[in-house]
Amino acid sequence: MKQAILVVAFGTTVEHARVRQIDAVVNYIQHQYTDYEVRLAFTSRIIVKRLRDRGEVIHTEIGALEALIEEGFQDIIVQPLHFTGGEEFDKLKQNIMAYEG
């Protein structure tokens, strides 16, 4: 069975912040869970759009989930990096639960 961990953050357009804060967590998870495909997604549509305008492609949680499913992953763990509940986290939870089962 193909397994994946989808790490989901709000996102940032500041490259050094992403490398030091978000990518560091993704890399740690990759080293701890070598049997899993580990991917990153952002919940902020504005940040995703700004990154795409600069030529960087980072999916939203929906795009990342759909890509993983299309690639045959059956066991997908979603690990949010949001520190507090709120609108972004609630939206993330709702979007993920739509794919359950």
C-alpha positions in Angstrom: 0.0 0.0 0.0 1.3 3.4 -1.0 1.5 5.7 2.0 2.0 9.5 2.2 2.3 12.3 4.7 1.0 15.6 3.5 2.4 18.5 5.6 0.2 21.5 5.4 1.1 25.0 6.4 -0.5 28.4 5.9 2.5 29.3 3.7 4.9 32.1 3.1 6.3 34.0 0.1 9.5 34.7 2.0 12.0 32.0 0.8 14.4 32.0 3.7 11.5 31.7 6.2 10.1 28.8 4.3 13.5 27.0 4.2 14.2 27.6 7.9 10.8 27.0 9.3 8.6 24.9 7.0 11.1 23.0 4.9 13.0 22.1 8.1 9.9 20.4 9.5 9.2 18.6 6.2 12.8 17.4 6.0 12.6 16.1 9.6 9.4 14.2 8.9 11.0 12.7 5.7 13.9 11.4 7.8 11.7 10.0 10.5 9.2 8.3 8.1 11.2 6.9 5.3 8.5 4.5 4.2 6.2 7.4 3.4 6.1 9.9 0.5 6.2 13.3 2.2 4.8 16.3 0.5 4.1 20.0 1.3 0.9 22.0 0.7 -0.2 25.5 1.6 -3.7 26.6 2.7 -3.3 30.2 1.7 -4.6 30.5 -1.9 -3.1 34.0 -2.1 0.4 32.7 -1.3 0.0 29.8 -3.7 -0.9 32.2 -6.4 2.0 34.5 -5.7 4.4 31.6 -5.7 3.0 30.4 -9.0 3.4 33.8 -10.5 7.1 33.6 -9.6 7.4 30.1 -11.1 7.3 28.1 -7.9 4.7 25.4 -7.7 3.3 24.5 -4.3 -0.2 22.9 -4.2 -3.1 23.7 -2.0 -4.2 20.9 0.3 -6.9 20.0 -2.2 -4.5 19.9 -5.1 -2.0 17.9 -3.2 -4.6 15.4 -2.0 -6.0 14.9 -5.5 -2.5 14.4 -6.9 -1.7 11.8 -4.2 -5.0 9.9 -4.8 -4.4 10.0 -8.6 -0.9 8.5 -8.0 -2.5 5.6 -6.1 -1.8 6.6 -2.5 -4.3 4.9 -0.3 -3.1 5.8 3.2 -2.6 9.6 3.5 -1.8 11.3 6.8 -2.3 15.0 6.9 -0.1 16.9 9.3 -1.1 20.5 9.7 1.5 23.1 10.9 -1.2 25.6 12.0 -0.6 26.5 15.6 -4.1 27.7 16.5 -7.6 27.0 15.4 -9.4 29.5 13.3 -10.7 30.0 9.8 -7.7 28.5 7.9 -7.6 25.4 10.1 -11.4 24.9 9.9 -11.3 25.2 6.1 -8.4 22.7 6.0 -10.2 20.2 8.2 -13.4 20.5 6.1 -11.4 20.0 2.9 -9.6 17.0 4.2 -12.7 15.4 5.6 -14.3 15.6 2.2 -11.8 13.0 1.0 -12.2 10.6 3.9 -12.9 7.1 2.7 
